[in-house]
Amino acid sequence: MKLKKHISLLLALLMLVAVLVGCGTQSNTTNEATPSGESTQSSETAAPVTAQPTETAAPADNTEEAYQPVSIENFDRTVEFPEKPERIVVLTLNSAEIVAALGEADLIVGIAQNNNVVDDVLPDLYPMLKDCAFPEVINSGIPTLEGLLGLEPDLVIANSYYFKVPQIFGAMEDYQANGVEFYITEGSYVADSSIENTYNDITNIGAILGQQAKAEELIESMKSRLEKVSNTVSGQTPLSVMSFDSLDEDGFTVAGGTGLVQNLIELAGGTNAFADAEQQFATVNIEEVIARNPDVIVIHAYTLFGEEDTQAKVDKLMNTPELSEVPAVKNNNIIIVPLFQVNPGLQNINYVESLAAAMYPDLF
């Protein structure tokens, strides 16, 4: 009789563990803004066009071979993964999309939304991520060492920006001492990042999770879509683009001439109106916008803050008399894209496609 009781207790405990593991078992909480990139310290009206996420390549079947230990160079260090991670915290929805597209969403035990919302996720990945946990400890400001360790991850995928505030977030060594390893997205720390760094992130995360073949499929799908855009806009006169990230006391925060957005504008067949700004994001005044005379303005929608954020940006452009003769404003050639699309991830291709279609609508 005692043996039966022990067996029953063991089975009950195993069932409880199974219930607690994976995205679908975690509770959601209300989230506040967290860092998303240099653009934040640095996202909709009838007139502008809002670009919606499109589907990515469907993940292949989930058949796995025996896990092979991985060693990669990341964030100026060598990272070793002798075993496949079992509990992942992702401090950006962009990287959570990559994990889900690789077929490993069940490993995620916590996601930080940053300045996005889960509704921005690609439609085919949304069912995999909508029921994941969005714990308050990583969504109500910069996560603390204690708060993040409370989620008991063995891998954290994050942008490099968190390590700029070690007095709050903690040093990487503090996490490693507690059995937590990091993968830092290349687009957040490489000085002049491009779509190639996004590909590298997909490759590296795929290797860490033992999903190299799926990672290659995702990259090939993205490259195929880029090639289609390139072939479509070939021979067109490049238009001038202002990628408008946020309002600033002194004017506008825009994408400068280094980094991912600069590269995405070029891939769409345009030229960055502020390409001579030697930084990823720069603050410019009204006079500088007038002097650059952009043909198209792309607004980054900080969707976590609702429509008010985007509407304020639209109103600033449309209700500033000095800007009335700027081609993008005069011709109402303003498009809105989720901030999601300008942070490293699968949706970088969506930005390229949306911008290309706005510049050359007769070709798409």
C-alpha positions in Angstrom: 0.0 0.0 0.0 2.8 2.4 0.9 4.5 1.6 -2.5 1.3 2.5 -4.4 1.0 5.8 -2.5 4.6 6.7 -3.4 4.0 5.8 -7.1 0.8 7.9 -7.1 2.6 10.8 -5.5 5.5 10.6 -8.1 3.0 10.5 -11.0 1.2 13.6 -9.6 4.5 15.5 -9.3 5.5 14.6 -12.8 2.1 15.8 -14.1 2.6 19.1 -12.2 6.0 19.6 -13.7 4.6 19.0 -17.2 1.9 21.6 -16.7 4.4 24.2 -15.5 6.8 23.9 -18.5 6.3 25.8 -21.8 4.7 28.9 -23.1 1.1 27.9 -22.8 1.3 27.5 -19.1 2.6 30.9 -18.1 0.3 33.8 -17.0 0.4 37.2 -18.8 0.8 40.5 -17.0 0.3 44.1 -17.9 3.5 45.4 -19.4 5.3 48.8 -19.4 8.0 50.1 -21.6 11.5 48.5 -21.5 14.6 49.3 -23.6 14.4 48.2 -27.2 17.5 49.8 -28.7 19.4 53.0 -29.3 16.3 54.5 -30.8 14.5 54.7 -27.5 17.2 56.4 -25.6 18.5 57.0 -28.6 7.5 52.6 -32.3 -2.6 55.6 -37.2 -4.5 57.8 -39.1 -6.5 57.5 -42.3 -3.8 59.2 -44.4 -0.7 57.1 -43.7 -0.6 53.4 -44.6 0.1 51.0 -41.8 2.3 48.0 -42.7 1.0 44.8 -41.2 3.2 41.8 -40.4 3.2 39.1 -43.0 3.7 35.4 -42.6 7.2 33.9 -42.6 8.3 30.5 -43.9 6.4 27.7 -42.0 8.7 25.8 -39.6 9.7 22.3 -40.9 8.8 19.2 -38.9 10.2 19.1 -35.4 12.3 15.9 -35.8 15.6 16.4 -34.1 18.9 14.6 -34.3 21.1 14.2 -31.2 22.2 17.5 -29.9 25.7 18.6 -30.8 27.7 20.9 -28.4 28.0 24.4 -29.8 30.7 27.0 -29.5 30.1 30.5 -31.0 31.8 33.9 -30.9 29.3 36.4 -29.4 29.7 39.8 -27.8 33.5 39.6 -27.8 33.6 36.3 -26.1 33.4 32.6 -26.8 30.1 31.0 -25.6 29.9 27.3 -25.0 26.6 25.2 -25.0 27.5 21.6 -24.1 23.8 20.9 -23.8 20.6 22.2 -25.3 19.0 25.0 -23.2 15.8 24.0 -21.5 14.5 27.3 -20.1 14.8 30.4 -22.2 14.0 34.0 -21.3 13.9 36.3 -24.3 14.3 40.1 -23.6 12.9 41.1 -27.1 9.9 39.9 -29.0 12.0 39.9 -32.2 14.2 37.1 -30.9 11.1 35.3 -29.5 9.9 35.2 -33.1 13.1 33.5 -34.1 12.8 30.9 -31.4 9.2 30.2 -32.3 10.0 30.0 -36.0 12.7 27.4 -35.1 10.0 25.3 -33.5 11.2 25.9 -29.9 8.6 28.2 -28.4 7.8 25.7 -25.7 11.2 26.4 -24.2 10.4 30.0 -23.5 9.6 30.8 -19.9 9.4 34.6 -20.2 9.4 37.4 -22.8 10.0 41.1 -22.5 7.9 43.1 -25.0 10.0 46.2 -25.0 8.1 48.9 -26.9 6.1 46.4 -28.9 3.1 44.2 -28.2 2.6 40.6 -28.9 0.0 41.5 -31.6 2.9 42.7 -33.7 4.1 39.1 -34.1 3.9 37.5 -37.5 0.5 35.8 -37.9 1.8 32.3 -38.3 3.9 32.6 -35.1 1.3 34.4 -33.0 -0.4 31.2 -31.8 2.9 30.0 -30.5 3.7 33.1 -28.6 0.4 34.7 -27.5 0.1 32.4 -24.4 3.8 32.7 -23.3 4.6 34.4 -20.1 5.2 38.2 -20.1 6.3 38.5 -16.4 6.2 41.8 -14.8 9.7 41.4 -13.4 11.1 41.7 -17.0 8.4 44.1 -18.3 8.2 46.9 -15.8 11.5 48.6 -16.5 15.0 47.2 -16.7 15.1 43.7 -15.2 17.1 43.2 -12.1 19.5 40.3 -11.5 17.2 38.9 -8.7 14.1 39.3 -10.8 15.5 37.6 -13.9 17.1 34.8 -11.9 13.7 34.1 -10.3 12.5 32.9 -13.7 15.2 30.2 -13.5 16.5 30.4 -17.1 19.5 28.6 -18.4 19.7 30.9 -21.5 18.8 34.6 -21.9 18.6 36.1 -25.4 18.9 39.8 -25.2 20.1 43.0 -26.8 23.3 44.5 -25.6 21.6 47.6 -24.2 20.9 46.0 -20.9 24.6 45.8 -20.1 24.8 49.6 -20.3 23.1 49.7 -16.9 24.9 47.0 -14.9 24.1 48.8 -11.6 20.5 47.6 -12.2 20.7 44.7 -14.6 23.9 43.2 -13.2 27.0 42.0 -15.0 27.1 39.0 -17.2 29.4 37.2 -14.8 26.7 37.5 -12.1 24.3 35.5 -14.2 26.9 33.0 -15.3 27.8 32.3 -11.7 24.1 31.2 -11.3 24.1 28.9 -14.3 22.7 31.4 -16.8 24.3 31.9 -20.2 23.6 34.8 -22.7 23.2 35.2 -26.4 23.4 38.9 -27.4 21.9 39.9 -30.7 24.6 41.1 -33.2 22.5 43.9 -34.5 22.5 45.5 -31.0 26.3 45.6 -30.7 28.0 45.5 -34.1 29.0 49.1 -34.9 27.5 49.2 -38.4 25.1 46.3 -38.4 23.1 45.1 -41.4 20.7 42.4 -42.5 23.7 40.0 -42.5 23.9 40.3 -38.7 20.2 39.3 -38.5 21.1 36.3 -40.5 23.9 35.5 -38.1 21.6 35.7 -35.2 19.2 33.2 -36.8 22.1 30.9 -37.6 23.5 31.1 -34.1 20.2 30.7 -32.2 19.4 27.8 -34.5 22.8 26.2 -33.6 22.3 26.8 -29.9 18.8 25.1 -30.1 20.0 22.3 -32.4 17.8 23.6 -35.2 20.4 24.4 -37.9 18.4 23.2 -40.8 15.3 25.3 -39.9 17.6 28.3 -39.4 18.9 27.9 -42.9 15.3 27.6 -44.3 14.4 30.9 -42.6 17.4 32.7 -44.0 16.8 31.4 -47.5 13.2 32.5 -47.3 14.3 36.0 -46.3 16.9 36.2 -49.0 14.4 35.1 -51.6 12.0 37.9 -50.6 14.8 40.4 -50.7 15.8 39.3 -54.2 12.3 39.7 -55.4 12.3 43.3 -54.1 15.6 44.0 -55.6 14.6 42.7 -59.0 11.3 44.7 -58.9 12.9 48.1 -58.1 16.0 47.6 -60.3 16.5 50.6 -62.6 14.3 53.0 -60.5 15.6 56.3 -59.4 16.2 56.0 -55.7 13.9 58.2 -53.6 14.9 60.0 -50.4 13.7 58.5 -47.2 13.4 59.8 -43.6 13.0 57.0 -41.1 11.3 58.9 -38.2 11.7 57.1 -34.9 10.5 59.4 -32.2 9.8 63.0 -31.3 12.5 64.9 -29.4 12.5 68.2 -27.5 14.7 69.6 -30.2 12.9 68.1 -33.2 12.9 64.6 -34.6 14.9 61.4 -33.9 15.7 59.8 -37.2 17.8 56.9 -38.5 21.3 57.9 -39.3 23.9 56.6 -41.7 25.1 53.6 -39.7 23.3 50.5 -38.6 20.5 48.3 -39.6 17.9 50.9 -40.8 20.4 52.5 -43.1 21.0 49.1 -44.7 17.2 48.3 -44.9 16.5 51.6 -46.7 19.2 50.8 -49.3 17.8 47.3 -49.8 14.4 48.8 -50.5 15.9 50.9 -53.3 15.9 54.2 -51.4 18.5 56.6 -50.1 18.6 57.7 -46.4 18.0 61.5 -46.2 20.2 61.6 -43.2 22.9 59.1 -44.3 25.6 61.6 -43.4 24.7 61.4 -39.7 27.5 59.1 -38.3 25.4 57.3 -35.8 22.4 54.9 -35.8 20.0 57.5 -34.6 20.3 61.3 -34.6 18.2 64.2 -33.5 17.5 66.8 -36.2 15.5 70.0 -36.3 12.8 71.2 -38.7 15.3 73.2 -40.8 17.3 70.1 -41.4 14.2 68.1 -42.5 13.3 70.9 -44.9 16.9 70.9 -46.3 16.9 67.1 -46.9 13.4 67.3 -48.5 12.5 63.6 -48.2 10.2 62.0 -50.7 9.0 59.4 -48.2 8.7 59.4 -44.4 8.5 56.1 -42.5 7.2 56.4 -38.9 8.3 53.8 -36.4 5.2 52.9 -34.3 5.9 52.2 -30.6 2.8 50.0 -30.3 3.2 49.4 -26.6 2.1 53.1 -26.1 -1.0 52.7 -28.3 -2.1 54.9 -31.2 -1.3 58.1 -29.3 2.4 57.7 -29.9 2.0 57.3 -33.7 -0.7 60.0 -33.9 1.6 62.5 -32.2 4.2 61.9 -34.8 1.8 62.2 -37.7 0.3 65.4 -36.2 3.8 66.9 -35.9 4.5 66.3 -39.6 1.1 67.4 -40.9 0.5 70.4 -38.6 3.9 72.1 -38.9 3.5 74.8 -41.5 7.2 74.9 -42.3 7.0 71.2 -43.5 4.1 71.7 -45.8 6.2 71.8 -49.0 8.4 68.8 -48.1 7.4 66.2 -50.8 6.6 63.4 -48.3 4.3 65.7 -46.4 2.9 67.5 -49.4 2.1 64.3 -51.2 1.1 62.5 -48.0 3.7 59.8 -48.7 4.0 58.7 -45.1 3.9 55.1 -44.0 3.8 53.5 -40.5 5.6 50.4 -39.6 5.8 48.7 -36.2 9.1 49.4 -34.3 9.4 45.6 -34.5 10.5 45.9 -38.1 13.6 48.0 -37.4 15.0 45.9 -34.6 17.0 42.8 -35.6 14.7 39.9 -36.5 12.6 38.2 -39.1 10.5 41.3 -39.8 13.4 43.3 -41.2 12.2 42.0 -44.5 8.8 43.4 -43.9 10.3 46.9 -43.6 12.1 46.5 -46.9 8.9 45.3 -48.6 6.7 48.0 -47.1 9.1 50.8 -47.9 9.7 49.6 -51.5 5.9 49.5 -52.1 5.5 53.0 -50.7 8.3 54.4 -53.0 7.2 52.6 -56.1 3.5 51.7 -55.7 3.0 51.0 -59.4 5.5 48.1 -59.3 3.9 46.3 -56.4 
